[in-house]
């Protein structure tokens, strides 16, 4: 139905160099299947979805739909958004009619089709309500109805359940699956972007696993379990474990071949609160794991989703405090000694590891030392980062470096004067 | 410090739902008492328009033959004329706003010119605009009243349009990305996207800004109805001319009549136009919190909503609009592929080249205009005159500053006390809003009467008039800031027994600081504008004058001395721009960064 051929996508950094986000994606969407795109943030899966939707052009490669390469949003492809994307000034009915208005259908037909879609998705009685009067779950139902009412061939969903609480998400998932299984949806195929492994196994016929920076498809796993699928069934657990392994390998990917390099000063950092790092190390060191844990178990115990757990685990790996491989997280010798150290000892160890493995931190300490008054305006660091990073990740990187550095007592920061220094004020 | 990105707030399915009952279709065109009321109101507006536009196309001679009468029986008619000018200016401002802001938001090159230009335009004193352009407007319709009407309308226009344009531009640039993607994925035409997405998103701030800048409008319509430039003297029928005449005749009773009339007009304007607009625009608010906050209500809007005839007309218009939304004509939209690295260099150098040409054109044009202005002003005036104007500007600057400071010392504590009391706030806030809308120049005669009576020093005692109208912005904003202090912070203060000066220094003042700065910026701008009205005042045969740039501009205007008008206006704009850039903006940014609550 739809074919991706050699899709590349890069964004231009402020200094003019390229940041490759998607690297050579080939993929064919077949009629009657639900395909999941699984990866952590930064794997470019949402970017890919927008390329399929024609909202974003690829840097190279093409999207072929109904035999022709697309050059804009194609007819017959509809999208459901993570935070719903409803127009707050339109009622449920008007929101659902929006796509039909754009098609220029007669008013009467608009109305019947919209009412039908609203009934189908279980919102009858709420036609005249405004989105703000509805709960999140019902808002996303409106989002679904709005996508379905144009009778698309393909439905694209960008983490449609991740803004909902656990129970609501589960209800909506099974309602959608029931409609799909019962052949009551006007669509022929679905693409679901997710960072939840269980969601992928629950809903999809096929799961593509994405690596990060740049995004590549590292595995294409078929899921043939019959519906309805039971989360507690052993086959289900087996598949979840399998995907965990695929995902950690995709994340750890090349780093397994060569040991992690110290992060260059201009590499972007993903913010992880120091408390979370300490908590993960302690959990790993404690019973029952004793220094090595299966990621699904760890995620379960910490009540974290894979998307939230990976950045923490990865940061530990960068700091040489733990090692990721084959779906396992293992504490290193440094990690173990960190776990047993007392408060001051931990700060000292953390500081040493930061200086050794995070280029930016070393750079900041060096720069403060070089100033005659030992005070460094934070604008200097901002300027340096904004040369290579986009404003958002530059901000996050700086915030991360300053928080970690302060936690390790490597330097202090005075927000009033916007200065970094060694003295506490 | 950027905060780490927060995940979308999880919404519970269990929260109680408040749902509009599905409306039962009422029998269409069945007339009710609501229709009758709506019809009466509508006819009233039409009658007002008809009465107000009488004589607009007449000649100035006829106007001069029937001078302004101080008989209060003529006041309703004068009020209608003044109100009509406001309405026309409002419509023109909206048209300008939609054109200018849309262009600036959609085109990068236009933006590079239009936005700095807007920044300058809004710094030019409004009556300065009027002084410079009055001859041109009068020449547009020689010998006709229409030309003078255009002058007054232009004064109102300049007092509100820049604000509105900023508001629309800001909104158009911040339409949520996800909604743009929705619009794209449904392949909406540009036309449909503008009316379905961009305009609704921009409506609430635009309505609010329009309402807030109306107060300036009343001030300047009153100040610009009686025109005196050189030999040209026109008094348009209106409240402004009425009060001008009252001043000339030293008639205090007439002044009081004018004040009462103005009060009534402002209340009607608010109730019939702005309350309904604010209540209506509430539905377009994008932030979710508004669901819980009290919804603004308007009896007028309710009345219109109950009228089947009004609903039918609105429904027709809506249907007509929807029909225009059909699919895009012509070729489907195409995404330009991102340039390859090899092409990019070439593209970038081409873009730089076009930019250079564009900037060169702009600099050239500015240079030519500047040169001619310099020639014009310089041929008539010496450098000494220029320095003298700078000195006068400094005197006015001192007045503006000390009065803004004085108003702050008075209104910040009052505002904090009011803002902390939710029920009091609810009652006081509309009153303050009303006070801000009331044209302070109507009160000048009372002050003048006092000054003359007791022989006070005009250099000092004329100054408070500058801040009379603008001070309410400080109070208004401080109340809003204080009522937004989180309860947690107040409780902590009480719990730690923080009291007295420590409480003000550590809790109240820092918490309201950002909103205070916002109010002070508006107040200071208003004071500059008012200086042109407040530094020279006529009372009967006496002319009260304070030394300053405002008085300089007024005197130059009365003498029809164009080089001096231009010089005075340019120097005042310079002062305002510099003050904004060097003082207010840094202070505002600092306040926003350091004292942000929550």
Interface residues (C-beta under 8 A of the other chain):
Chain A: X9 X10 X12 X16 X18 X50 X53 X54 X55 X56 X57 X58 X59 X71 X72 X73 X75 X77 X78 X79 X81 X82 X83 X85 X87 X88 X89 X98 X99 X101 X102 X103 X104 X107 X125 X126 X127 X128 X129 X130 X132 X133 X134 X135 X136 X137 X138 X139 X150 X162 X163 X164 X165 X167 X168 X171 X271 X395 X396 X398 X399 X402 X415 X416
Chain B: X1 X2 X3 X4 X5 X7 X8 X10 X11 X12 X13 X14 X15 X17 X18 X19 X20 X21 X22 X23 X178 X179 X181 X182 X184 X185 X186 X187 X188 X189 X192 X196 X197 X200 X283 X284 X285 X286 X288 X290 X291 X319 X322 X323 X325 X326 X327 X332 X333 X334 X335 X336 X337 X338 X340 X341 X344 X594
